[in-house]
Amino acid sequence: MPSMKLFHTIPGERPNIPLLEGINSPHVLRSLNRDQLRQVADELREYLLYSVGISGGHFGAGLGVVELTVALHFCYDTPFDQLVWDVGHQAYPHKVLTGRREQLLTIRKEGGLAAFPDRKESPYDTFGVGHSSTSISAALGMALDAKLNQSSRRHVAVIGDGALTAGLAFEALNHAASEKANMLVVLNDNDMSISRNVGGIRDYLAKLLSSKAYTRSRDEARKLLEPLPPLAQFAKKTEEHLKGMVSPATLFEEIGFNYIGPIDGHDLAGLVTTLQNMRDLPGPQFLHVVTQKGCGFVPAEDDPIKYHAIGKLKAKSDAEATPKPTYSNIFGQWLCDMAETDSRLVGITPAMREGSDLIEFSKRFPDRYFDVAIAEQHAVCLGAGFATQNTKPVVAIYSTFLQRAYDQVIHDVCVQGLDVTFAIDRAGLVGEDGPTHAGVYDYAFLRTLPEIVIAAPSSEAECRLLLSTCYQHPGPAAVRYPRGQGPGELPDASLNTVDVGRAITRREGQSGIVILAFGSRVFEAITVSEQLDATLVDMRWVKPLDEAILAHHADAKLIVTVEEHQRMGGAGSAVGEYYNDQGMLVNLLSLGLPDRYEAHGKPDAMLSRAGLDATGIRSAIEKRLS
């Protein structure tokens, strides 16, 4: 089979893809000769470069699994056989081969393809994802269902080396082994862990160990030795040690999987041979393939972090000369500044160094920086452990991923009243990533916990101020801020604090309308308050609420709460609970996200759709007063 085609630039024009143009389903792919698959893979890689250059989106992961995706759809009878992709960053090639080639240009856009596999989108998307480490559990459920119904359907879970670090993945592996489930787990290892000088030997041995001749001989030998337990045990140990000499097989073999690998994930011919050999093997199978993020696109191979995801290509004249700092940048700078003044501070992240902007902190304070990989539960419990020793942990985590560690927030931090500060990034709607990544539940699930304080900054300056305040608070505290840039109210270099639970009035109005705004909606509400001559309060705190200011405005003509969060259980609910507890009858209008999942799109469009832009807020107020 010919060698892989390499690319140095992203095509500005649609490439010539004669084979790929004719593949509108995997059935067509399977009708091709094996010798044609290399051309398919090259055309697919080039088309991915072209399409993501137009649309923006996840980049490196998809390029890294081109050969694996082609091989899986060639060897398995999809969609009857079911593939389950973990996270879904790498699913763009899968979408192309399953009839969505032209729609890929619309990915992440409102009304276009979802950023991740979505069961509503295609029968080939067998399980909706966005968070990591779910694939093995989901595929196991499907495989056990096939067993119960005596179906010949095959099941494959594709999981990355990062996602495999999560406890959920190992729980599923253990259960799959105990059930002796007929399924294949493919470990997509893109950490370049194979030594080049022994890669060929390992590939050869993987083909040998997965061959029907080897497995038949092994099984016959086991039957022969069964009446002689000592010899049977000796043979088993000998096989394991031989495998361990050429591969990291021991762990998975001990769990109960038949481990094959590592093999070169870009050797398309070798992948096809190995997958075909393993396809019909009974019981739990584990195939370890080594890939390279961004493979085939030289700049991405050199810098996989930069090319994890890209925006659509822009002309140089369109580029912003001096981009404003994001909330993540504000947090990253604050963390370094606070660490300079307090040697007790440690920073913890579950594999979000770049996203949460911990890059500078990790360089300046390497001994106080802890990246725990994709293990959110561990990140929170680790912080709790630190806090018992009078260390001051700051756990930097996305809102959508904090959900995965809720038990640890309750049991390990809050029940014990430990001094852990949560820096919660990506709060609110996150645009193109869609509902799986929306951080719109944190007010609700955090404010139910006794003793925790929850801050909602309205600007970059407020973010730094409230981070300092929460850090100095002697107990559990959370600062929740949105993705991207704020309104441009930039902070100074101080580490000043404010009173916990104290709101600020940004505008005094005369109409009798009082708007209580939380977090990102404050500056939208300023416009409305000016139009309606309303009083505007920047609440700052979801818990504790500023009860004095709530009592002060209890006789208002209309009290309006506004938040970028689910309306049910959110900050508006907290305000309503306060007035109810006090026996105060108030005219209260709570504005938040409706009881539905918001489809992906541009954040401004999503907020407009939800009625949380200035126009929507004003319209809701006028409707209530009419």
PEUR-V304308 format. One record per helix or strand of 2 or more residues. SS is the DSSP state (@ for helix, = for strand). FROM is the first residue (numbers start at 1). LEN is the number of residues. If there is no record, write none. Layout:
# PEUR-V304308
SS:FROM:LEN, SS:FROM:LEN
This chain:
# PEUR-V304308
@:18:4, @:26:5, @:34:22, =:57:2, @:60:5, @:66:10, =:82:4, @:92:9, @:102:5, @:135:14, =:155:6, @:163:3, @:167:13, =:183:7, @:196:15, @:212:14, @:229:18, @:250:6, =:258:7, @:268:11, =:284:7, @:298:5, =:309:2, @:316:3, @:327:15, =:345:5, @:359:6, @:366:3, =:369:3, @:376:12, =:392:7, @:399:16, =:420:6, @:431:3, @:435:3, @:442:6, =:453:3, @:460:13, =:477:4, =:504:4, =:513:5, @:519:14, =:535:4, =:541:3, @:547:6, =:558:9, @:571:11, =:588:6, @:603:7, @:614:12
